[in-house]
Amino acid sequence: MEKDLKTIQLFDEDGNEINLNVIAFFDMVNPETEEKSEYVIVQEQGYEDENPFALKVIKDEEDNDIFELIEDEVELAAIEEAYNTIFMDEE
């Protein structure tokens, strides 16, 4: 995954383009599975007052990056804690 991306374009289930501002990339080990994964913290363009959210970066069969919403509560809590530890302390 290119770590210098500033924006990501995704499409919703209706085919509408969604533009996301990239806030941060980081790797983390999932506390439940011990699997190392890559995550990106994003915020929808035009909604900068809203809270940012995390997407998991996974690879498809052709080794292309796919962004997946995270539904596991433990994984989500670990991502939030890691993000706050790494990036909020820099401010």
KOLPAGU-499375 format. One record per atom (N, C-alpha, C): residue in three letters; x, y, z. Coordinates in steps of 0.1 Angstrom, whole numbers, plus 5000, padded with zeros to 4 digits. Example, Ala and Ser with C-alpha at 12.3 -4.5 7.8 and 13.67 -1.06 7.14 Angstrom:
2
ALA513249435078
ALA512349555078
ALA513249675078
SER512849785071
SER513749895071
SER512950005079
END
This chain:
91
MET500849885000
MET500050005000
MET500950125000
GLU500550224992
GLU501350354991
GLU501050435004
LYS502050465011
LYS501850535024
LYS501750685022
ASP501950735010
ASP501850875007
ASP500550925001
LEU499550835001
LEU498250874996
LEU497650975004
LYS497051074998
LYS496351185006
LYS494851165005
THR494351094995
THR492851064993
THR492650924988
ILE491550874991
ILE491150744986
ILE489650754980
GLN489450704968
GLN488150704963
GLN487550564964
LEU486350554970
LEU485650424971
LEU484250444965
PHE483550334963
PHE482150344958
PHE481250274968
ASP480050334971
ASP479150274979
ASP478350164972
GLU477350104978
GLU476549994972
GLU475750044961
ASP475450174960
ASP474750224948
ASP475550274937
GLY476950264939
GLY477850304928
GLY478250454929
ASN477850524940
ASN478250664942
ASN479650664947
GLU480450764942
GLU481850774946
GLU481850854959
ILE482750794968
ILE482950854981
ILE484450894982
ASN484751024984
ASN486151064985
ASN486551075000
LEU487651015004
LEU488051005017
LEU489451075019
ASN489651155029
ASN490951215032
ASN491651115041
VAL492851085037
VAL493650995045
VAL494351065057
ILE494151025069
ILE494751085080
ILE496051015084
ALA495950875084
ALA497150805088
ALA497050655083
PHE498250595081
PHE498350455079
PHE499150395091
PHE498850275095
PHE499650205104
PHE499450055104
ASP500349985109
ASP500249835110
ASP500049805125
MET499349695128
MET499049655141
MET498749515142
VAL499049445153
VAL498749305155
VAL497349305162
ASN496449225156
ASN495149205161
ASN495249125174
PRO494749185186
PRO494949115199
PRO494248975200
GLU493248955192
GLU492548825192
GLU493148715184
THR493648755172
THR494148655162
THR495648655161
GLU496348755167
GLU497748775166
GLU498248795151
GLU497248825143
GLU497548855129
GLU497949005127
LYS499049025120
LYS499449165117
LYS498649215105
SER498049335106
SER497249385095
SER497649535094
GLU497249585082
GLU497449725079
GLU496149795079
TYR496149915085
TYR494949995086
TYR495150135081
VAL494050205077
VAL494150345073
VAL492950415080
ILE493350535086
ILE492350615092
ILE491950725082
VAL490650735080
VAL490150825070
VAL488950905075
GLN488651015067
GLN487551105070
GLN486951145057
GLU485651135056
GLU484951175043
GLU485151315040
GLN485551345028
GLN485651485024
GLN484351565025
GLY484351685031
GLY483151755033
GLY482551735046
TYR483051635054
TYR482551605067
TYR483651605077
GLU484551705076
GLU485751715085
GLU485351735100
ASP484151775103
ASP483751785117
ASP483351645123
GLU483151555114
GLU482751415119
GLU484051345124
ASN483751235132
ASN484851155137
ASN485451075125
PRO486851065125
PRO487450975115
PRO487150825118
PHE487350745108
PHE487050605110
PHE488150515104
ALA488250395107
ALA489350305103
ALA488850205092
LEU489750175083
LEU489450075073
LEU490649975074
LYS490349845072
LYS491449745072
LYS491849735057
VAL493149725054
VAL493649705041
VAL493949555039
ILE493249495030
ILE493449355026
ILE493849345012
LYS494349225008
LYS494749204994
LYS493749104987
ASP493349134974
ASP492549044967
ASP493448944960
GLU492848854951
GLU493548754945
GLU494648804935
GLU494448924930
GLU495448984921
GLU496449074929
ASP496449074942
ASP497349144951
ASP497049294950
ASN495749334947
ASN495349474948
ASN494849504962
ASP494949624966
ASP494449664979
ASP492949684979
ILE492349624989
ILE490849644992
ILE490749695006
PHE489749795007
PHE489549855020
PHE488249795026
GLU488349745038
GLU487249675045
GLU486849745058
LEU485549765060
LEU485049815072
LEU485349715083
ILE485649765095
ILE485949675106
ILE484649665115
GLU484249545117
GLU483049525125
GLU483349455139
ASP484549405140
ASP484849335153
ASP485149435163
GLU484449435174
GLU484549535185
GLU485849535192
VAL486449425194
VAL487849415200
VAL488849475191
GLU488849435178
GLU489749495169
GLU489649645167
LEU488349695167
LEU488149835166
LEU488649905178
ALA488449855190
ALA488949915202
ALA490449925202
ALA491149815197
ALA492549815197
ALA493149915187
ILE492449925176
ILE492850025166
ILE492750165171
GLU491650195178
GLU491450325184
GLU492550355194
GLU492850265203
GLU493850275213
GLU495250305206
ALA495550225196
ALA496850235189
ALA496950375182
TYR495850415176
TYR495850545169
TYR496050655179
ASN495250655190
ASN495450755200
ASN496850755206
THR497450645208
THR498750635214
THR499850685204
ILE499650645192
ILE500750685182
ILE500550835177
PHE499350875174
PHE499151005167
PHE498651115176
MET497951085186
MET497451195195
MET498551245204
ASP499551165207
ASP500651205215
ASP501551305208
GLU501451305194
GLU502351385186
GLU501851535186
GLU500551555189
GLU499951685189
GLU500451775200
END
